[in-house]
Amino acid sequence: MKKRLLTGSLLFSLLISSTVLAQEKHYGASPQQSKWEMVTNTPLECRLVHPIPNFGEAEFSSHASKKILLDFELKMRRPMGATRNVSLVSMPPPWRPGERADRITTIKFFQQFDGYVGGQTAWGILSELEKGRYPTFSYQEWQSRDQRIEVSLSSVLFQEKYNVFSDCIANLLPYSFEDISFTILHYERNSDQLNKLSRKRLSQIAEYIRYNKDIDLVLVATYTDSTDSKDISQNLSERRAESLREYFKSLGLHEDRIQVQGYGKRRPVADNNSPMGKDMNRRVVISLGRTQV
């Protein structure tokens, strides 16, 4: 009788375990399905994508910036219908069953948005993949309290594309659009030539424009100090403006996208009675506009 009770208890446990397993829905690429793709590789942006069958895709991205930043998004075919706490665990691959699972952190995925991870956690996901492990997200299905969703990233065929992604990040420009979209440059005295620091800044603007085809407007406004007469100052200001028009045309921008204006010694921003004030007034203001995606 006792043996029958134990057998019944064991059977009951197995049934409960089967029920729990049936309530976990797992998404992940099999070794045969696993692939990683560099979909963008420019000095402005790096994007590495991993398709997840029947779920969506995982995407790592980094952009030109003063700091090296990394973003991760778990892009879902069906966005989250409710905000959920998500457990992130590093799992061993199926062929290394003796290894333990390591908890990475708990994060939050927000309703109607793809799952976003940034900062050190995003770098940590990359690190686990490089080790050959499977970072796995686990959360309660928002349509059913009885079901949990597991989404795994496969490390199969990861390393080669990760090397390309790392090289891309190393070659990103060390400034963003926001850093150069509004710039004030200064000229040498009585000259059409920018000073050394401004020439370097203009080169950065040019480099960004060469890679970014979304720049659709360049506004250039040039000013002088009060050293010369009104007519001479206006003429000098207009020469400087036209020189910059030709410069931006040489970068491949259509003339219709370039608007220049010389203001001469009008609109000073500092006192023209001091050398420092004159240096500040002898300036060009460049504003960039771009197509909003």
C-alpha positions as CSV (number, residue, x, y, z in Angstrom):
1,M,0.0,0.0,0.0
2,K,2.8,2.4,0.9
3,K,4.5,1.6,-2.4
4,R,1.4,2.4,-4.2
5,L,1.1,5.8,-2.4
6,L,4.7,6.7,-3.3
7,T,4.1,5.7,-6.9
8,G,0.9,7.8,-7.0
9,S,2.7,10.7,-5.4
10,L,5.5,10.5,-7.9
11,L,3.0,10.3,-10.7
12,F,1.2,13.4,-9.3
13,S,4.5,15.3,-9.2
14,L,5.3,14.3,-12.8
15,L,1.9,15.5,-13.9
16,I,2.4,18.9,-12.1
17,S,5.9,19.2,-13.7
18,S,4.5,18.5,-17.1
19,T,1.8,21.1,-16.6
20,V,4.4,23.7,-15.5
21,L,6.6,22.9,-18.5
22,A,3.5,23.2,-20.8
23,Q,2.9,26.7,-19.5
24,E,6.4,27.9,-20.5
25,K,6.6,29.0,-24.1
26,H,10.1,29.2,-25.5
27,Y,11.4,31.2,-28.4
28,G,14.9,30.8,-29.8
29,A,16.8,29.9,-32.9
30,S,18.0,26.3,-33.1
31,P,21.7,25.8,-34.1
32,Q,20.6,25.3,-37.7
33,Q,18.5,28.5,-37.7
34,S,20.9,30.7,-35.8
35,K,22.4,33.7,-37.7
36,W,23.8,37.1,-36.9
37,E,23.7,39.9,-39.4
38,M,25.5,43.3,-39.6
39,V,22.8,45.3,-41.2
40,T,24.5,48.7,-40.7
41,N,28.2,49.3,-40.7
42,T,29.2,53.0,-41.1
43,P,31.1,55.6,-39.1
44,L,27.7,56.9,-37.9
45,E,26.0,53.7,-36.9
46,C,26.6,50.0,-36.1
47,R,23.7,47.5,-36.0
48,L,24.0,43.8,-35.3
49,V,20.8,41.8,-35.6
50,H,19.8,38.2,-34.6
51,P,16.4,36.9,-35.9
52,I,14.4,34.9,-33.4
53,P,11.9,32.6,-35.2
54,N,8.2,33.3,-34.6
55,F,9.1,36.1,-32.1
56,G,11.0,38.9,-33.8
57,E,14.6,39.9,-33.5
58,A,17.3,41.0,-31.1
59,E,19.3,44.1,-32.1
60,F,22.5,45.6,-30.7
61,S,23.3,49.1,-31.9
62,S,25.8,51.9,-31.3
63,H,26.0,55.4,-32.8
64,A,28.5,58.1,-33.3
65,S,28.9,60.0,-30.0
66,K,31.4,61.5,-27.6
67,K,31.0,58.3,-25.5
68,I,30.9,54.7,-26.7
69,L,27.3,53.7,-26.0
70,L,25.5,50.4,-26.6
71,D,21.8,49.8,-26.9
72,F,20.0,46.5,-27.1
73,E,16.4,46.0,-28.2
74,L,14.3,42.8,-28.1
75,K,12.0,43.6,-31.0
76,M,8.7,41.8,-30.9
77,R,6.2,41.0,-33.7
78,R,3.6,41.5,-31.0
79,P,4.5,44.4,-28.6
80,M,4.0,44.0,-24.9
81,G,0.4,44.5,-23.9
82,A,1.4,45.2,-20.3
83,T,4.4,46.3,-18.4
84,R,6.4,43.4,-17.0
85,N,9.4,42.7,-14.8
86,V,11.8,40.5,-16.9
87,S,14.4,38.1,-15.6
88,L,17.6,38.0,-17.6
89,V,19.6,34.8,-17.1
90,S,22.7,33.5,-18.9
91,M,22.0,29.9,-19.9
92,P,24.5,27.3,-21.0
93,P,24.0,26.0,-24.6
94,P,22.2,22.7,-24.9
95,W,25.5,20.8,-25.6
96,R,27.0,22.0,-22.2
97,P,24.3,20.7,-19.8
98,G,26.6,20.4,-16.8
99,E,27.0,24.2,-16.6
100,R,24.8,26.2,-14.3
101,A,22.6,29.1,-15.3
102,D,23.7,32.5,-14.0
103,R,21.3,35.3,-13.2
104,I,22.3,38.6,-14.8
105,T,19.6,41.0,-13.6
106,T,16.0,42.0,-13.5
107,I,14.7,44.6,-15.9
108,K,11.4,46.1,-16.9
109,F,9.8,45.9,-20.4
110,F,7.1,48.6,-20.9
111,Q,3.6,48.3,-22.4
112,Q,3.4,48.8,-26.2
113,F,7.2,49.1,-26.5
114,D,10.0,46.7,-27.6
115,G,12.2,45.4,-24.8
116,Y,15.0,47.8,-24.3
117,V,18.3,47.3,-22.4
118,G,21.1,49.8,-22.2
119,G,24.3,50.6,-20.4
120,Q,26.4,48.0,-18.7
121,T,23.7,45.3,-18.9
122,A,23.7,45.5,-22.8
123,W,27.5,45.1,-22.7
124,G,27.0,42.1,-20.3
125,I,24.7,40.4,-22.8
126,L,27.4,40.7,-25.5
127,S,29.9,39.3,-23.1
128,E,27.8,36.2,-22.3
129,L,27.3,35.6,-26.0
130,E,31.0,35.8,-26.6
131,K,31.4,33.1,-23.9
132,G,29.2,30.8,-26.0
133,R,26.2,31.1,-23.6
134,Y,22.5,31.9,-24.3
135,P,21.2,35.1,-22.6
136,T,17.6,34.4,-21.9
137,F,14.7,36.7,-21.1
138,S,11.8,35.3,-19.0
139,Y,8.5,37.1,-18.2
140,Q,4.8,36.5,-17.5
141,E,2.7,36.4,-20.7
142,W,0.5,39.6,-20.5
143,Q,-2.5,37.7,-22.0
144,S,-2.3,34.8,-19.6
145,R,-1.4,34.6,-16.0
146,D,-0.6,30.9,-16.3
147,Q,2.1,31.2,-19.0
148,R,5.6,32.4,-19.0
149,I,7.6,33.4,-22.0
150,E,11.2,32.6,-22.5
151,V,13.3,34.2,-25.3
152,S,16.9,33.1,-25.9
153,L,19.7,34.5,-27.9
154,S,21.8,31.9,-29.6
155,S,25.6,32.2,-29.6
156,V,25.9,29.9,-32.6
157,L,27.8,31.8,-35.4
158,F,28.0,34.9,-33.2
159,Q,31.7,35.4,-32.9
160,E,32.6,36.3,-36.5
161,K,29.9,39.0,-36.8
162,Y,30.7,40.2,-33.3
163,N,34.3,40.9,-34.4
164,V,32.9,43.0,-37.3
165,F,30.6,44.8,-34.9
166,S,33.4,45.6,-32.5
167,D,35.5,47.0,-35.4
168,C,32.6,49.1,-36.4
169,I,32.2,50.6,-32.9
170,A,35.9,51.3,-32.8
171,N,35.5,53.4,-36.0
172,L,32.5,55.4,-35.0
173,L,32.9,59.2,-35.2
174,P,33.5,60.6,-31.8
175,Y,30.6,63.1,-32.1
176,S,26.9,63.0,-32.8
177,F,24.6,65.1,-34.9
178,E,23.6,67.0,-31.8
179,D,27.2,67.9,-31.2
180,I,27.6,69.6,-34.6
181,S,24.1,70.7,-35.6
182,F,24.7,74.2,-34.2
183,T,28.3,75.5,-34.5
184,I,29.9,78.9,-34.1
185,L,33.3,79.3,-35.9
186,H,35.7,82.2,-35.8
187,Y,38.0,83.8,-38.4
188,E,41.5,85.1,-38.4
189,R,41.6,88.9,-38.4
190,N,41.1,90.6,-41.8
191,S,41.0,87.2,-43.5
192,D,38.7,84.8,-45.2
193,Q,40.4,82.0,-43.3
194,L,39.0,80.3,-40.2
195,N,41.3,80.0,-37.3
196,K,42.9,76.6,-36.5
197,L,40.3,75.4,-34.0
198,S,37.4,76.4,-36.3
199,R,39.0,74.6,-39.3
200,K,39.2,71.4,-37.3
201,R,35.5,71.8,-36.3
202,L,34.5,72.5,-39.9
203,S,36.3,69.3,-40.9
204,Q,34.2,67.3,-38.4
205,I,31.0,68.8,-39.8
206,A,32.2,67.9,-43.4
207,E,33.0,64.3,-42.3
208,Y,29.6,63.9,-40.7
209,I,27.8,65.2,-43.8
210,R,29.7,62.9,-46.1
211,Y,28.3,59.9,-44.3
212,N,24.8,61.2,-43.4
213,K,22.5,61.4,-46.4
214,D,19.7,62.8,-44.3
215,I,21.2,66.3,-44.0
216,D,18.7,68.4,-45.9
217,L,19.5,71.9,-44.9
218,V,22.6,73.9,-44.1
219,L,22.2,77.5,-42.9
220,V,25.3,79.7,-42.9
221,A,25.4,83.2,-41.3
222,T,28.6,85.2,-41.4
223,Y,29.5,88.3,-39.3
224,T,32.5,90.7,-39.0
225,D,33.8,93.0,-36.3
226,S,33.6,96.8,-36.6
227,T,37.1,97.4,-37.8
228,D,36.2,98.3,-41.3
229,S,33.5,100.5,-42.8
230,K,29.9,99.2,-43.4
231,D,30.5,98.4,-47.1
232,I,33.9,96.7,-46.6
233,S,32.5,94.6,-43.7
234,Q,29.5,93.6,-45.7
235,N,31.6,92.6,-48.7
236,L,34.0,90.6,-46.5
237,S,31.1,88.9,-44.8
238,E,29.5,87.9,-48.1
239,R,32.8,86.6,-49.5
240,R,33.1,84.4,-46.4
241,A,29.5,83.2,-46.9
242,E,29.9,82.3,-50.5
243,S,33.2,80.5,-49.8
244,L,31.3,78.3,-47.4
245,R,28.5,77.7,-49.9
246,E,31.1,76.3,-52.3
247,Y,32.6,74.3,-49.6
248,F,29.3,72.5,-48.7
249,K,28.5,72.0,-52.4
250,S,31.9,70.2,-52.8
251,L,30.6,67.7,-50.1
252,G,27.8,66.7,-52.4
253,L,25.0,68.8,-51.0
254,H,22.6,70.2,-53.5
255,E,22.6,74.0,-53.8
256,D,19.0,74.1,-52.9
257,R,19.9,72.7,-49.4
258,I,22.5,75.5,-48.7
259,Q,21.4,78.9,-47.5
260,V,24.0,81.5,-46.8
261,Q,23.8,85.1,-45.6
262,G,26.4,87.8,-44.9
263,Y,25.4,90.3,-42.1
264,G,28.6,92.3,-42.0
265,K,29.2,94.1,-38.7
266,R,25.5,94.0,-37.8
267,R,24.3,92.0,-34.8
268,P,27.4,92.0,-32.7
269,V,27.4,89.6,-29.7
270,A,30.2,91.3,-27.8
271,D,31.8,94.8,-27.3
272,N,33.7,95.8,-30.4
273,N,35.9,98.1,-28.3
274,S,38.0,95.3,-27.0
275,P,40.2,92.8,-29.0
276,M,38.4,89.9,-27.3
277,G,35.0,91.3,-28.2
278,K,36.1,91.7,-31.9
279,D,37.3,88.1,-32.0
280,M,33.8,87.0,-30.8
281,N,32.0,89.1,-33.3
282,R,34.1,87.9,-36.2
283,R,32.2,84.7,-36.6
284,V,30.2,82.3,-38.7
285,V,27.1,80.4,-37.4
286,I,26.3,77.0,-39.1
287,S,23.1,75.2,-38.4
288,L,22.2,71.8,-39.8
289,G,18.8,70.3,-40.4
290,R,18.1,66.7,-41.3
291,T,15.2,64.5,-42.3
292,Q,13.3,63.1,-39.4
293,V,13.0,59.3,-39.5
